[in-house]
Amino acid sequence: MINDEFTFENDKNFEETIKIDSSDFKFVQEHAKISDQKFQTKPTTFFKDAIRRFAKNKSSVVAAIILGILILMSLIIPAAVPYDINNAHPSEIKLAPKLFDAGTGFLDGTKSYSNIVYDSVNDKPSGDFKVQAVSKMTHTNEGENFTDSVNTYAYGGYIRLWSSKAEGDVSDEYSELASYYYAYDFSRANYKLDIDVGALPSDSFTSQGEYAVYFKYLEDGNYVYAPLTSYMDKGDQKISININEKLLAAGVTKQTFVTSEKASLTIRLKASSSISPSVLIDQFVISSDRGAEKEELASISCTDANASLSIVKFSGDSENKYYWTITNGQMNLYHANILYCSFVYDTYEAAYGIFSNRLGKSDVLSYVNKGWMEIDFDTYLNSNRTESDLAAFIASFKILNDEKCPIRSIDSISVKSVPGIDPVVDVICGCSQYRLLGYSSMPRFIMGTNDQGKDFFKVVFTGLRTSLLLGVITSAVCFLFGLLWGSIAGYFGGWTDILMERFTDVLSGMPWIVVMTLIIILMGSNFLSFAIALCLTGWIGTSSITRTQFYRFKRREYILAARTLGASDSRLIFRHILPNAVGTIITSSVLMIPSVIFEEATISYLGLGLKSGLSLGIVLSENQQYITTLPYLIVFPSVIMALIMISFNLFGNGLRDAFNPSLKGQD
């Protein structure tokens, strides 16, 4: 029976009786939340807390985003970009980076050239530049630039005759400059000689030499010198000589005068006490009133010193005609005009523009069969092939598919008859080079092309993919093995640690480049040998850090408490010590990836790079020779490598702080 009354004695020693009711046992705040203070945080896991701390590190987040973008690009670009990088493309070599249309001045596929020798004959820069791709060309004026070396694109100047004989050397005291031996026919023509002698410059280190002009001819087997002028020591003068009159005045007999078959005009420079006296010959013109001789005498003459001196004495075993000879002295070019130009060159127009091509009939018919164009061969080949027939043939050309047809115009046709077979037919036409190469529109290479014509954008990210793959695989193997090795050595200590550390010391004492070289020599320069060589010593750093961290934490109170409660060695290692050391270890493992990439690049620079693949190191190694001429071939991969190195560094630092258990719950 339940007693519903309760009697007790109060603090004043009086008895009190209260009646107990069932309502007295109900909670007054049964559905209310009671606490001393409102909770400011929510329950979380270690991983969520690490992610939160990592997100607060802005530099690490940016680095992670950059790494993510680069990794995605290294996976997507090699598969998505259609350009072929497995074969060389000779017509697309060294194209400049292009993102915008030509003329914008930035990433527009053009290159600026300055101080290029100007080809005045063809009105273009000298060298392999195509006129259609040249724009904004300016060149220097005549008289601004000179050269003393014979040059294909120079003109004018002087032949400078130097004396190398000393005064008093009577036996042979003259230096001679002679024109080509020629059979002068004095019985049928009158010959004239015009000489223009230049003035020595005021700052010349030589003096004006004494010179005279002679007619050198063969008489009775010996050469005879008949003077045409007396010795002179004046520069900057013009002399005109009637050779026939001068020879008669010099007493040359009528018989010799008429029958001389081999003769030359010679300038003699007298020896002097001065150092190397010289004379400048601007023009040396031989002419005749006999029309048949005019062209050949013009070739013997010197109206352009650069052109005359550019004739070499021998071509193979035969001696060239019109070669100027020198005896007992020296001759060279002095102050020939040479022009230089500056211009903008559109590399894409040069590679993909419309140029004249010679295509066979079968090639042209293949475009007809594909439905890209139409043209009437039969009518022309069965006609008389007159000019009107050619005009009708050209007019029969029509483009049916403007996007794909490479032929843009028909210029002419060549037909060669060959006995026994069909005639050989070639069509001379203007072809769009990019359509001829199979492109539907003119390509744009963001990073240009390399020295093999390959899309450098795709090459770089294909190399990055290989380098990242090598770095990730190598780092994963080194991390796992180094973690296991360092954990055992650090946890057990004693002789176990001593023996393991001595082995590590011996292995780490071997230079990694020696290990790498030996492995490559034994196994070849391939991906597997690189990975093995890097893994042989790459784990030592992770092992050392792990061992240090285990020595740091294994004597802590919570470890002793866990051991007292009966925790096994494996539980102590993986549940208590390793989670506390993981921050520092992760940082070292993340930084191992860029380290591997950098080591591979170093090996590639030494010529031991991958032979069966393409890596970032190979890309840098192959293009280091273009660091001054085509800097973008070095700049782009170098920027990618720098981003990889910096991003991994910042990313690793962020992971270290995020996975540090001592910072759990902190901002």
C-alpha positions as CSV (number, residue, x, y, z in Angstrom):
1,M,0.0,0.0,0.0
2,I,1.4,3.4,-1.1
3,N,1.6,5.9,1.8
4,D,0.5,9.2,0.3
5,E,1.4,11.3,3.3
6,F,4.9,12.2,4.5
7,T,5.8,13.6,8.0
8,F,9.1,15.2,8.8
9,E,10.6,17.7,11.3
10,N,11.5,21.1,9.9
11,D,14.4,23.3,10.9
12,K,12.4,24.7,13.8
13,N,11.8,21.3,15.3
14,F,8.1,21.2,14.4
15,E,6.6,18.2,12.8
16,E,5.1,18.8,9.3
17,T,3.0,16.5,7.2
18,I,2.7,16.8,3.5
19,K,0.5,14.9,1.1
20,I,2.3,13.4,-1.9
21,D,0.6,13.5,-5.2
22,S,1.6,11.8,-8.5
23,S,1.9,15.3,-10.1
24,D,4.8,15.9,-7.8
25,F,7.0,13.5,-9.9
26,K,6.6,15.2,-13.2
27,F,9.6,17.1,-14.8
28,V,8.9,20.8,-14.7
29,Q,11.2,21.4,-17.8
30,E,10.7,18.1,-19.4
31,H,10.9,19.4,-23.1
32,A,13.3,22.3,-22.5
33,K,17.1,22.4,-23.3
34,I,19.1,23.4,-20.3
35,S,22.8,24.4,-20.5
36,D,25.1,26.9,-18.8
37,Q,26.2,28.3,-22.2
38,K,25.1,27.9,-25.8
39,F,27.5,25.7,-27.9
40,Q,29.5,27.8,-30.3
41,T,30.8,24.8,-32.4
42,K,29.4,21.6,-33.8
43,P,30.8,18.2,-33.5
44,T,33.2,17.4,-36.3
45,T,35.6,14.7,-37.5
46,F,39.4,15.1,-37.8
47,F,39.2,15.1,-41.7
48,K,36.5,17.7,-41.7
49,D,38.4,19.9,-39.3
50,A,41.5,19.5,-41.6
51,I,39.6,20.5,-44.6
52,R,38.3,23.6,-42.8
53,R,41.7,24.7,-41.7
54,F,43.1,24.1,-45.2
55,A,40.3,26.2,-46.8
56,K,41.3,29.1,-44.5
57,N,44.8,29.1,-46.0
58,K,44.2,31.2,-49.1
59,S,47.6,30.7,-50.8
60,S,47.3,26.9,-50.4
61,V,43.8,27.0,-51.9
62,V,45.0,29.0,-54.9
63,A,47.9,26.6,-55.3
64,A,45.5,23.6,-55.2
65,I,43.4,25.3,-57.9
66,I,46.4,25.9,-60.1
67,L,47.5,22.3,-59.6
68,G,44.1,21.0,-60.4
69,I,43.9,23.1,-63.6
70,L,47.4,21.9,-64.8
71,I,46.7,18.3,-64.0
72,L,43.3,18.5,-65.9
73,M,45.0,20.2,-68.8
74,S,47.7,17.5,-68.9
75,L,45.0,14.9,-69.2
76,I,42.6,16.7,-71.5
77,I,44.8,18.6,-74.0
78,P,46.8,15.6,-75.4
79,A,43.5,13.9,-76.1
80,A,41.4,16.9,-77.2
81,V,43.8,18.8,-79.4
82,P,43.8,17.3,-82.9
83,Y,47.3,18.3,-84.1
84,D,49.7,15.5,-84.7
85,I,52.9,15.6,-82.6
86,N,54.2,12.1,-83.4
87,N,55.6,13.2,-86.8
88,A,57.5,16.2,-88.1
89,H,55.8,18.8,-90.2
90,P,58.5,20.6,-92.3
91,S,56.1,23.2,-93.7
92,E,55.0,24.3,-90.2
93,I,58.4,24.7,-88.5
94,K,58.9,27.5,-85.9
95,L,55.5,29.3,-86.2
96,A,55.1,32.1,-83.7
97,P,52.4,31.8,-80.9
98,K,49.1,33.0,-82.2
99,L,45.9,33.7,-80.3
100,F,44.7,36.9,-82.0
101,D,44.5,38.1,-85.6
102,A,47.7,39.4,-87.3
103,G,48.2,43.1,-86.6
104,T,47.2,43.2,-83.0
105,G,50.9,43.1,-82.0
106,F,50.5,40.5,-79.2
107,L,50.3,36.7,-79.8
108,D,49.3,37.3,-83.4
109,G,51.6,34.9,-85.1
110,T,54.1,37.6,-86.3
111,K,57.7,38.2,-85.6
112,S,59.6,41.5,-85.8
113,Y,62.9,41.5,-87.5
114,S,65.5,44.3,-87.6
115,N,68.9,44.8,-89.2
116,I,68.3,42.1,-91.8
117,V,70.2,42.6,-95.1
118,Y,67.9,44.0,-97.8
119,D,67.7,42.4,-101.2
120,S,67.3,45.4,-103.4
121,V,66.9,43.3,-106.6
122,N,63.8,41.5,-105.4
123,D,62.6,44.2,-103.0
124,K,62.5,41.8,-100.0
125,P,64.6,40.9,-97.0
126,S,67.5,38.6,-97.8
127,G,67.1,34.9,-96.9
128,D,64.1,32.6,-96.9
129,F,61.4,35.2,-96.4
130,K,58.2,35.1,-98.5
131,V,57.2,38.5,-99.8
132,Q,53.5,37.9,-99.1
133,A,54.2,37.6,-95.4
134,V,56.3,40.7,-95.1
135,S,54.7,43.9,-93.9
136,K,55.7,47.3,-92.4
137,M,59.1,47.1,-94.1
138,T,61.5,50.0,-93.8
139,H,65.1,50.0,-95.0
140,T,68.2,52.2,-94.7
141,N,69.2,54.5,-97.5
142,E,72.2,54.3,-99.8
143,G,75.3,55.6,-98.2
144,E,74.3,54.8,-94.7
145,N,75.8,51.4,-94.3
146,F,79.0,50.0,-95.9
147,T,80.8,46.6,-95.9
148,D,84.4,45.7,-96.7
149,S,83.4,42.0,-97.3
150,V,82.0,40.7,-100.5
151,N,78.3,40.1,-100.0
152,T,75.6,38.7,-102.3
153,Y,73.4,41.7,-101.5
154,A,76.0,44.5,-101.5
155,Y,76.7,46.6,-104.5
156,G,79.2,49.2,-105.7
157,G,82.2,50.1,-103.6
158,Y,85.9,50.1,-104.6
159,I,88.5,47.5,-105.5
160,R,91.4,48.4,-103.1
161,L,94.8,47.5,-104.4
162,W,97.5,47.2,-101.7
163,S,101.2,47.0,-102.3
164,S,103.2,44.4,-100.4
165,K,106.6,45.2,-101.9
166,A,109.2,47.4,-100.3
167,E,110.9,50.4,-102.1
168,G,114.2,49.3,-103.6
169,D,113.1,45.8,-104.5
170,V,114.0,46.4,-108.1
171,S,113.6,42.9,-109.2
172,D,109.9,42.9,-108.6
173,E,108.8,46.2,-107.1
174,Y,105.3,46.4,-108.5
175,S,102.0,45.1,-107.3
176,E,99.6,44.4,-110.2
177,L,95.9,44.2,-110.6
178,A,95.0,42.6,-114.0
179,S,91.8,42.0,-115.9
180,Y,90.9,38.8,-117.6
181,Y,93.1,37.8,-120.6
182,Y,91.3,38.7,-123.8
183,A,92.0,38.5,-127.5
184,Y,91.8,42.2,-128.6
185,D,91.3,42.5,-132.4
186,F,92.9,45.9,-133.1
187,S,92.5,45.4,-136.8
188,R,88.7,45.6,-136.6
189,A,87.9,47.7,-133.5
190,N,89.0,50.7,-131.5
191,Y,89.2,50.1,-127.7
192,K,88.6,52.6,-125.0
193,L,89.4,52.5,-121.3
194,D,87.7,54.6,-118.6
195,I,89.0,54.6,-115.1
196,D,87.5,56.2,-112.0
197,V,89.9,56.4,-109.1
198,G,88.6,57.1,-105.6
199,A,90.1,59.3,-103.0
200,L,91.5,57.6,-99.9
201,P,89.5,58.5,-96.7
202,S,91.0,61.1,-94.4
203,D,91.2,58.6,-91.6
204,S,92.9,55.9,-93.7
205,F,96.1,54.4,-92.1
206,T,97.7,54.0,-95.6
207,S,98.9,56.6,-98.1
208,Q,97.9,57.2,-101.8
209,G,100.1,54.9,-103.9
210,E,101.7,55.8,-107.2
211,Y,99.9,53.8,-110.0
212,A,100.0,53.5,-113.8
213,V,98.0,51.7,-116.4
214,Y,99.6,49.2,-118.8
215,F,98.6,47.1,-121.7
216,K,100.1,43.7,-121.1
217,Y,100.5,41.4,-124.2
218,L,102.4,38.4,-125.3
219,E,105.3,38.8,-127.8
220,D,107.7,36.0,-128.8
221,G,106.6,34.0,-125.7
222,N,107.2,36.8,-123.2
223,Y,104.9,39.3,-121.7
224,V,105.5,43.0,-122.6
225,Y,104.1,46.0,-120.7
226,A,103.1,49.0,-122.9
227,P,102.3,52.1,-120.8
228,L,98.9,53.7,-121.3
229,T,99.5,56.3,-118.6
230,S,102.4,57.7,-116.6
231,Y,102.6,57.2,-112.9
232,M,100.1,59.2,-110.9
233,D,99.6,59.7,-107.1
234,K,96.2,61.4,-107.2
235,G,92.9,60.0,-106.0
236,D,89.4,61.0,-106.9
237,Q,90.0,61.4,-110.6
238,K,88.6,60.1,-113.9
239,I,90.8,59.0,-116.7
240,S,89.7,58.2,-120.3
241,I,92.2,56.4,-122.6
242,N,92.1,55.5,-126.3
243,I,94.0,52.2,-126.2
244,N,94.8,52.1,-129.9
245,E,96.3,55.6,-129.9
246,K,98.3,55.0,-126.8
247,L,99.8,51.7,-128.1
248,L,100.9,53.4,-131.3
249,A,102.3,56.2,-129.3
250,A,104.2,53.7,-127.1
251,G,105.9,52.3,-130.3
252,V,104.1,49.0,-130.5
253,T,104.8,47.7,-134.0
254,K,102.0,47.3,-136.5
255,Q,102.5,43.5,-136.6
256,T,102.3,43.1,-132.9
257,F,99.5,45.5,-132.7
258,V,97.4,43.5,-135.1
259,T,98.2,39.9,-134.1
260,S,98.2,40.1,-130.3
261,E,96.0,37.2,-129.2
262,K,96.3,37.3,-125.4
263,A,96.4,40.5,-123.5
264,S,95.1,42.2,-120.4
265,L,94.8,45.7,-118.9
266,T,96.9,46.1,-115.8
267,I,97.2,48.6,-113.0
268,R,100.7,48.7,-111.5
269,L,101.1,50.1,-108.0
270,K,104.7,51.1,-107.3
271,A,106.4,50.1,-104.1
272,S,106.9,52.8,-101.5
273,S,108.6,53.6,-98.3
274,S,105.2,54.2,-96.8
275,I,103.4,51.3,-95.1
276,S,101.2,49.5,-97.6
277,P,100.4,52.2,-100.1
278,S,97.1,51.6,-101.9
279,V,94.8,52.9,-104.6
280,L,91.0,52.7,-104.8
281,I,89.5,51.6,-108.2
282,D,85.9,52.7,-108.4
283,Q,85.3,51.7,-112.1
284,F,87.5,50.2,-114.8
285,V,85.5,50.1,-118.0
286,I,86.7,48.6,-121.3
287,S,84.6,49.3,-124.3
288,S,84.8,48.8,-128.1
289,D,83.1,50.3,-131.1
290,R,82.6,46.8,-132.4
291,G,79.0,45.8,-131.3
292,A,79.8,42.1,-131.1
293,E,82.3,42.6,-128.3
294,K,80.3,45.0,-126.1
295,E,78.7,42.3,-123.9
296,E,81.9,40.4,-123.2
297,L,84.0,43.5,-122.6
298,A,81.3,44.7,-120.1
299,S,81.9,41.4,-118.2
300,I,85.6,42.0,-118.1
301,S,85.0,45.6,-116.9
302,C,84.5,46.5,-113.3
303,T,81.4,48.7,-112.9
304,D,80.5,47.1,-109.5
305,A,83.4,46.3,-107.3
306,N,81.4,43.9,-105.1
307,A,80.2,42.0,-108.2
308,S,83.7,41.8,-109.7
309,L,85.3,40.5,-106.6
310,S,82.6,38.0,-106.0
311,I,83.8,36.0,-109.0
312,V,85.9,33.2,-107.7
313,K,89.1,32.1,-109.6
314,F,88.1,28.5,-110.0
315,S,84.9,26.6,-110.3
316,G,86.0,23.0,-109.7
317,D,89.0,22.4,-112.0
318,S,88.2,25.2,-114.5
319,E,89.4,28.8,-114.3
320,N,86.6,31.3,-114.4
321,K,86.6,34.0,-117.1
322,Y,86.6,37.6,-116.1
323,Y,88.3,36.9,-112.8
324,W,90.6,39.7,-111.6
325,T,94.1,38.6,-110.7
326,I,96.5,40.1,-108.2
327,T,100.3,39.8,-108.1
328,N,102.7,40.8,-105.4
329,G,100.0,42.5,-103.4
330,Q,96.5,42.2,-102.1
331,M,93.1,43.3,-103.2
332,N,89.9,43.6,-101.3
333,L,86.5,45.3,-101.3
334,Y,86.2,48.7,-99.7
335,H,83.0,50.6,-98.8
336,A,80.4,48.6,-100.8
337,N,76.9,49.8,-100.1
338,I,74.7,47.4,-98.2
339,L,71.1,48.1,-97.0
340,Y,69.4,46.8,-93.9
341,C,65.7,46.5,-93.3
342,S,63.2,46.1,-90.5
343,F,59.8,44.4,-90.9
344,V,57.0,42.4,-89.4
345,Y,56.8,38.8,-90.7
346,D,53.5,36.9,-90.5
347,T,54.7,33.3,-90.0
348,Y,51.2,31.9,-90.6
349,E,50.8,33.6,-93.9
350,A,54.2,32.3,-94.9
351,A,53.3,28.7,-94.0
352,Y,49.6,28.6,-95.0
353,G,49.1,31.4,-97.6
354,I,48.4,31.0,-101.3
355,F,51.5,30.1,-103.3
356,S,52.2,28.7,-106.7
357,N,52.5,24.9,-106.9
358,R,53.0,22.4,-109.6
359,L,50.5,19.5,-109.2
360,G,50.2,16.4,-111.3
361,K,47.0,15.6,-113.2
362,S,46.2,12.7,-110.9
363,D,46.4,15.0,-107.9
364,V,44.0,17.5,-109.5
365,L,41.6,14.8,-110.6
366,S,41.5,13.5,-107.0
367,Y,40.0,16.8,-105.9
368,V,37.6,16.6,-108.8
369,N,36.5,13.1,-107.8
370,K,36.0,14.3,-104.2
371,G,33.6,16.9,-105.5
372,W,35.7,19.8,-104.4
373,M,36.3,21.3,-107.8
374,E,35.7,20.8,-111.5
375,I,38.0,21.3,-114.5
376,D,38.0,20.2,-118.2
377,F,41.2,18.3,-119.0
378,D,39.9,16.4,-122.0
379,T,38.9,19.4,-124.1
380,Y,42.3,21.0,-123.7
381,L,44.4,17.8,-124.2
382,N,42.5,17.0,-127.4
383,S,42.8,20.5,-128.8
384,N,45.7,22.3,-130.6
385,R,46.7,23.8,-127.2
386,T,46.7,27.4,-128.4
387,E,46.5,30.4,-126.2
388,S,42.7,30.5,-126.6
389,D,42.5,26.8,-125.6
390,L,44.6,27.5,-122.5
391,A,42.3,30.4,-121.6
392,A,39.3,28.1,-122.0
393,F,41.0,25.5,-119.8
394,I,41.6,28.0,-117.1
395,A,38.1,29.3,-117.4
396,S,36.7,25.8,-116.9
397,F,38.0,25.7,-113.3
398,K,35.4,26.1,-110.6
399,I,35.6,25.6,-106.9
400,L,32.7,23.5,-105.6
401,N,33.8,23.1,-101.9
402,D,35.4,26.3,-100.8
403,E,36.3,24.9,-97.4
404,K,38.3,21.9,-98.6
405,C,39.5,22.6,-102.1
406,P,43.2,23.6,-101.9
407,I,43.5,24.9,-105.5
408,R,42.4,28.5,-105.6
409,S,43.4,29.5,-109.2
410,I,44.8,27.9,-112.4
411,D,47.8,29.7,-113.9
412,S,49.0,27.3,-116.7
413,I,49.4,23.7,-117.7
414,S,52.4,21.8,-118.9
415,V,52.1,18.8,-121.2
416,K,55.2,16.6,-122.0
417,S,54.9,13.9,-124.6
418,V,56.6,10.6,-123.6
419,P,56.9,7.9,-126.3
420,G,54.9,4.8,-125.5
421,I,53.0,6.2,-122.5
422,D,50.4,8.9,-121.9
423,P,51.7,12.4,-121.8
424,V,52.9,13.8,-118.5
425,V,50.5,16.6,-117.4
426,D,51.3,19.2,-114.7
427,V,49.1,22.0,-113.6
428,I,50.6,25.2,-112.4
429,C,48.2,26.6,-109.9
430,G,47.8,28.8,-106.8
431,C,47.3,26.6,-103.8
432,S,46.1,27.4,-100.3
433,Q,48.7,25.7,-98.2
434,Y,46.6,25.0,-95.2
435,R,43.9,23.4,-97.3
436,L,46.6,21.4,-99.0
437,L,47.7,20.1,-95.6
438,G,44.2,19.0,-94.8
439,Y,43.0,21.9,-92.5
440,S,39.6,23.3,-93.0
441,S,40.7,26.7,-91.7
442,M,44.1,28.3,-91.0
443,P,45.3,26.8,-87.7
444,R,46.3,28.8,-84.6
445,F,48.9,27.5,-82.3
446,I,48.7,29.2,-78.9
447,M,52.3,28.4,-78.1
448,G,53.5,28.2,-81.7
449,T,55.3,25.3,-83.1
450,N,58.8,23.9,-82.4
451,D,61.7,23.1,-84.8
452,Q,59.8,20.0,-86.1
453,G,56.6,21.8,-86.8
454,K,54.7,20.2,-83.9
455,D,52.0,22.1,-81.9
456,F,54.1,23.3,-78.9
457,F,51.0,23.7,-76.7
458,K,50.2,20.0,-77.0
459,V,53.9,19.0,-76.8
460,V,54.3,20.9,-73.4
461,F,51.2,19.4,-71.8
462,T,52.0,15.9,-73.1
463,G,55.4,16.3,-71.5
464,L,53.8,17.6,-68.3
465,R,51.5,14.5,-68.2
466,T,54.5,12.2,-68.5
467,S,56.4,14.2,-65.8
468,L,53.4,14.2,-63.4
469,L,52.8,10.5,-63.9
470,L,56.5,9.8,-63.2
471,G,56.4,12.1,-60.2
472,V,53.2,10.6,-58.7
473,I,54.2,7.0,-59.2
474,T,57.7,7.5,-57.9
475,S,56.5,9.6,-54.9
476,A,53.8,7.1,-54.0
477,V,56.3,4.2,-53.9
478,C,58.9,6.2,-52.1
479,F,56.3,7.5,-49.6
480,L,55.0,4.0,-48.7
481,F,58.3,2.4,-48.5
482,G,59.9,5.3,-46.6
483,L,56.9,5.4,-44.2
484,L,57.2,1.7,-43.4
485,W,61.0,1.8,-43.1
486,G,61.0,5.0,-40.9
487,S,58.2,3.7,-38.7
488,I,60.0,0.4,-37.9
489,A,63.3,2.1,-37.2
490,G,61.8,4.9,-35.1
491,Y,59.3,2.8,-33.1
492,F,61.6,-0.2,-32.2
493,G,64.9,1.7,-31.9
494,G,67.9,0.0,-30.5
495,W,69.9,-2.4,-32.7
496,T,67.1,-2.4,-35.2
497,D,67.3,1.3,-35.7
498,I,71.1,1.2,-35.8
499,L,71.3,-1.4,-38.5
500,M,68.6,0.2,-40.6
501,E,70.2,3.6,-40.3
502,R,73.7,2.4,-41.3
503,F,72.1,0.8,-44.5
504,T,70.4,4.1,-45.2
505,D,73.6,6.0,-44.7
506,V,75.5,3.9,-47.2
507,L,72.7,4.2,-49.8
508,S,72.4,7.9,-49.3
509,G,76.1,8.4,-49.7
510,M,75.8,7.4,-53.4
511,P,75.2,10.5,-55.6
512,W,71.7,10.1,-57.1
513,I,73.0,11.2,-60.5
514,V,75.5,8.3,-60.5
515,V,72.7,5.9,-59.5
516,M,70.5,7.3,-62.3
517,T,73.2,7.0,-64.9
518,L,74.1,3.4,-64.0
519,I,70.4,2.4,-64.2
520,I,69.9,4.1,-67.5
521,I,73.1,2.4,-68.9
522,L,71.9,-1.0,-67.7
523,M,68.2,-0.7,-68.5
524,G,68.0,1.9,-71.2
525,S,66.5,5.4,-71.1
526,N,62.8,4.6,-70.6
527,F,60.0,5.4,-68.2
528,L,60.5,2.2,-66.0
529,S,64.3,2.7,-65.6
530,F,63.7,6.3,-64.6
531,A,61.1,5.3,-62.0
532,I,63.4,2.6,-60.6
533,A,66.4,4.9,-60.4
534,L,64.4,7.6,-58.6
535,C,62.9,5.1,-56.2
536,L,66.2,3.5,-55.2
537,T,67.2,6.5,-53.1
538,G,64.0,8.7,-53.1
539,W,62.5,7.0,-50.1
540,I,65.4,8.0,-47.8
541,G,64.0,11.5,-47.0
542,T,60.6,10.2,-46.1
543,S,62.1,7.5,-43.9
544,S,64.3,10.0,-42.0
545,I,61.4,12.3,-41.3
546,T,59.1,9.5,-40.2
547,R,61.8,8.1,-37.9
548,T,62.3,11.5,-36.3
549,Q,58.6,11.9,-35.8
550,F,58.3,8.5,-34.1
551,Y,61.1,9.3,-31.7
552,R,59.3,12.5,-30.9
553,F,55.9,11.0,-30.1
554,K,56.5,7.4,-28.9
555,R,57.4,8.5,-25.2
556,R,54.4,10.7,-24.8
557,E,51.9,10.1,-21.9
558,Y,49.0,9.1,-24.2
559,I,51.2,6.4,-25.8
560,L,52.2,5.0,-22.4
561,A,48.6,5.0,-21.3
562,A,47.5,3.2,-24.4
563,R,50.3,0.6,-24.0
564,T,49.3,0.2,-20.3
565,L,45.7,-0.6,-21.5
566,G,47.1,-3.3,-23.7
567,A,47.3,-1.7,-27.1
568,S,49.4,-3.7,-29.6
569,D,52.4,-2.3,-31.5
570,S,50.5,-2.0,-34.7
571,R,47.7,0.0,-33.0
572,L,50.2,2.3,-31.3
573,I,51.9,2.9,-34.6
574,F,48.9,3.4,-36.9
575,R,46.3,4.8,-34.4
576,H,48.3,6.9,-32.0
577,I,51.8,7.9,-33.3
578,L,51.3,8.1,-37.1
579,P,48.2,10.4,-37.1
580,N,50.1,12.9,-35.0
581,A,53.1,12.8,-37.3
582,V,51.2,12.8,-40.6
583,G,51.3,16.5,-41.2
584,T,55.0,16.8,-41.6
585,I,55.3,13.5,-43.5
586,I,52.6,14.5,-46.0
587,T,54.4,17.8,-46.7
588,S,57.6,16.0,-47.5
589,S,55.8,13.5,-49.8
590,V,53.9,16.2,-51.7
591,L,57.1,18.1,-52.3
592,M,58.7,14.9,-53.6
593,I,56.6,15.2,-56.8
594,P,58.1,18.5,-58.1
595,S,61.5,17.2,-56.9
596,V,61.2,14.2,-59.2
597,I,60.1,16.4,-62.1
598,F,63.1,18.7,-61.5
599,E,65.5,15.8,-61.3
600,E,64.2,14.3,-64.5
601,A,64.7,17.7,-66.2
602,T,68.3,17.9,-64.9
603,I,69.0,14.4,-66.3
604,S,67.5,15.4,-69.7
605,Y,69.8,18.5,-69.8
606,L,72.7,16.1,-69.5
607,G,71.5,14.2,-72.6
608,L,70.2,11.1,-70.7
609,G,66.5,12.0,-71.0
610,L,63.7,9.6,-72.0
611,K,64.2,8.1,-75.4
612,S,60.8,6.5,-75.8
613,G,58.6,9.3,-74.4
614,L,58.1,13.0,-74.1
615,S,58.6,14.7,-70.7
616,L,58.8,18.3,-69.6
617,G,62.6,17.9,-69.1
618,I,62.9,16.6,-72.7
619,V,61.0,19.6,-74.0
620,L,63.3,22.0,-72.1
621,S,66.4,20.1,-73.2
622,E,65.5,20.0,-76.9
623,N,64.8,23.7,-77.0
624,Q,67.6,25.2,-74.9
625,Q,69.5,26.1,-78.1
626,Y,66.7,28.5,-79.0
627,I,66.8,30.6,-75.8
628,T,67.9,33.7,-77.7
629,T,66.3,33.2,-81.1
630,L,62.9,31.6,-80.2
631,P,62.5,32.3,-76.4
632,Y,58.9,31.2,-76.3
633,L,60.1,27.6,-76.7
634,I,61.9,27.9,-73.3
635,V,59.6,30.4,-71.6
636,F,56.3,28.4,-71.8
637,P,57.6,25.1,-70.4
638,S,59.7,27.0,-67.8
639,V,56.6,28.9,-66.6
640,I,54.7,25.6,-66.4
641,M,57.5,24.0,-64.4
642,A,57.8,27.0,-62.1
643,L,54.0,26.9,-61.4
644,I,54.3,23.2,-60.6
645,M,57.1,23.7,-58.2
646,I,55.6,26.7,-56.4
647,S,52.1,25.3,-56.3
648,F,53.2,21.9,-54.9
649,N,55.2,23.8,-52.2
650,L,52.3,26.0,-51.1
651,F,49.9,23.0,-51.3
652,G,52.2,20.9,-49.2
653,N,52.5,23.6,-46.5
654,G,48.7,23.9,-46.4
655,L,48.4,20.1,-45.9
656,R,51.0,20.1,-43.2
657,D,49.0,22.7,-41.1
658,A,45.7,21.1,-41.9
659,F,46.7,17.6,-40.7
660,N,48.5,18.8,-37.6
661,P,46.4,17.3,-34.7
662,S,47.7,19.9,-32.3
663,L,45.9,22.5,-34.3
664,K,42.5,20.8,-34.2
665,G,39.7,23.1,-33.3
666,Q,41.9,26.2,-34.0
667,D,41.3,28.7,-36.7
